[in-house]
Amino acid sequence: MYDAIGYSESAADPTLPLDYEANKLNFRLNKLSVTLKDTQKTSQSHVMKMNLDDVVAFVGQRPAGNALKVEAKMDSLTILGAPTSGGKSPSLASSQHLDADKHMSLLDLKFETNPLDGRCDTRVNLNARPLEIVYDASTINQLADFFKPPESVYLKQLQAAAMAQFDALKEQSATGLQHAIQEHKFTEINVDIKPTHIIIPYQGVYQRNIPMIVVDLGRLGVGTEKQQMRDDEVSPSLSFEEVMEKAYDKYKLSLSSVQVLYVPAGGDWKKVRTQGNSPMHLLKPLSLNIDFEKSILQDPKMPKMRIKGELPSLAVSISDGRLKNIMDLVQSIPFPESPPPPPEAE
C-alpha cells in the first residue's frame, strides 16, 4: 500500500515548514589542554602541549528540508614545545590578532546541507586568522622520536597495499552524461585563510637578535564555480564533447603575498614583511592563481583532473654572501636523524 500511494516512513513531514529546526544543539568548551608526554624521560614534564580557548559549536537539523547545519568557532590556539634546561617552554604556534580582524575568531567553520537559498546541495565556509609558527629543533627532534613507528611497521608495504585499490571505469553516452550532470550534488566552498608565517631561527632556538629565515605562506582563498545544465541545454543532439565540458566540478584557488625573508641579527622583519621589496627579501611577494577541475564521472574518454595555473611574476634576490649566510643557518640546526630503510618485502 505504501508503494501505491508513494508513502515512506522515513520521509519528512510535509506539514512542517522548510525553515523549521526540530533539533538544536549548542556546545561550548572554555578551555582544552592536550599534552604529549614521554614516559621514558622522567626529567621533563612534556614533549608538546596544545591549548585551545573558547570553542563554540552549534548543530541544527531541519527535517522538512532533510538538512543539517553545523557552525564551529575557536578563539585562540597556543602550542608549547619541550621545556629548555631553564624550565621554560618555547612557543611553537600562537594565533595572531590583526587590526583588520580583531573581532574575528581564529577559526570559523560553517557546514550546511540543503541550504534554504537552494543555490547548492552542500555549503562549506571556512575563515581563519593567521598563526605564527616557530621552528624549535629540540621539540621537533623529540616529536620525531615520539611518533617513530615500530620496526615491524613498514610504510612502503602499507602504501603498496593502498595503491592496489582502484576505481572501475565505465563508458557512458552523451545522454547519460547529461542526466548525471543534472543529478550531481553540487558543493559550494568558500575558504579564506589569512597569511601564516614560519620562523626558522639560527640553531633552531628562537631568541632575540639572532639571524633567522621567515617564510610567509600568504593568503589562501578557495572558491567553486557551479556547472549547471539548463533545461534548454538538455538535448540528444548535443555531442559527447559538448556535454563533457560541463561534467567537471570547478575550483578556483588563489594564493597571494607569498614571500621569504632572510633576517640578519637585530633586523626588524615585522616591518619589512609589509613592504613589497627590501634587502631582506629572498623571494619577493608573489601571487598564484590556479583553476582546478575534477571530473564528476568516471569515463576513460575524460581526464579525471584538469589544472591551469597563472604565475604573474617571480622575483628572487640572492647573492653569494647571502647564500653563505643561509647555508650557515641551515647547517646550525640539528635535524632529526633519518631512520634506517626498512627491509624489502620478499
KOLDOZA-811832 format. One record per residue (C-alpha): x, y, z. Coordinates in steps of 0.5 Angstrom, whole numbers, plus 500, padded with zeros to 3 digits. Layout:
BEGIN
XYZ;...
END
This chain:
BEGIN
500500500;506505502;509504495;502505492;501512495;508514495;509514502;515513506;516512514;523516513;520522509;520528512;513531515;510535509;507540514;513542517;516549514;523549511;526553516;523550522;529547526;527541530;533539534;538544536;545543540;549549543;556547545;562551549;568549551;572554555;579551555;582545553;589543554;593537551;600534553;604529550;609526555;615521554;614517560;621514559;624521560;622523567;627529567;622533563;614535564;612534557;614534550;609539547;603542550;597545546;592550549;585551546;581557548;573559548;571553543;564554541;559550536;552550534;548544531;541545528;537540524;531542519;527535518;523538512;529540508;533534510;538539512;544539517;547546520;554546524;558552526;564552530;569557532;575557536;578564539;585562540;591557540;597556543;603550542;608550547;615546546;619542550;622545556;629548556;634547561;632553565;625550565;622555560;617552555;618555548;612558544;611553537;605556535;600562537;594566534;596573532;591579532;591584527;587591527;583589521;580582524;581584532;574581533;575575528;575568531;582564530;578559526;570560524;567554520;560553517;558547514;551546512;547541507;541543503;541551505;535555505;537559499;538553494;544555491;548549493;547542496;552543501;556549503;563550507;565556509;572557513;575563515;582563519;586568523;594568522;599564526;606565528;610558528;617558531;621552529;624549535;630544534;629541541;622540540;622537533;627532535;623529541;617529537;620525531;623520537;616520540;612519533;617514531;613507528;616501531;620497526;615492525;611497521;614498514;610504511;612502504;608496505;602500507;603505501;603499496;597496499;593502499;595503492;593497490;586499490;583503484;576505481;572501476;572505470;565505465;563509459;557513458;553516453;552524452;545523454;547519460;552524462;547530462;543526467;549525471;551532471;544535473;543530479;550531481;551534488;554541488;558543494;560551495;566552498;569559501;576559504;579565507;586563511;590569513;597569512;601565517;609566518;614561520;620563523;627559523;632561528;639560528;641554531;634552532;633556538;629563538;632569541;632576540;637579536;639573532;639571525;633568522;629566516;622568516;617564511;611568510;606563507;601568504;593569504;590563501;583563498;579557495;572558491;568554487;564555480;558552479;557548473;549547471;546545465;539549464;533545461;534548454;541545454;539538455;538535448;540529445;543533439;549535444;556532442;559528448;565533448;560539449;557535455;564533457;566541458;560541463;562535467;567538472;567541479;571547478;575550484;579557484;585557488;589564490;595565494;598572495;603575498;608569499;615571501;621569504;626574508;633573511;633577517;640579520;641579527;637585530;633586524;626589524;623583520;616585522;616592519;620589513;614584512;609589510;614592505;614589498;621590497;627590502;635588502;632582507;627579501;630573498;623572495;619578493;612578495;608573489;601571487;599565484;592563481;590556480;584553476;583546478;577542475;575535477;571530473;564528477;564522472;569516471;570515464;576513460;575519455;575524460;581527464;580526471;583532473;585539469;589544472;591551470;595556473;598563473;604566476;604573474;612574477;617571480;623575483;629572487;634576490;640573493;648574493;654569494;655573501;647572503;647565500;653563505;649566511;643562509;647555509;651557516;644558519;641551516;647548518;647550525;640547526;640540529;635536525;632529527;636523525;633519519;631512521;635506517;631504511;626498512;628491509;625490502;619485502;620478500;
END
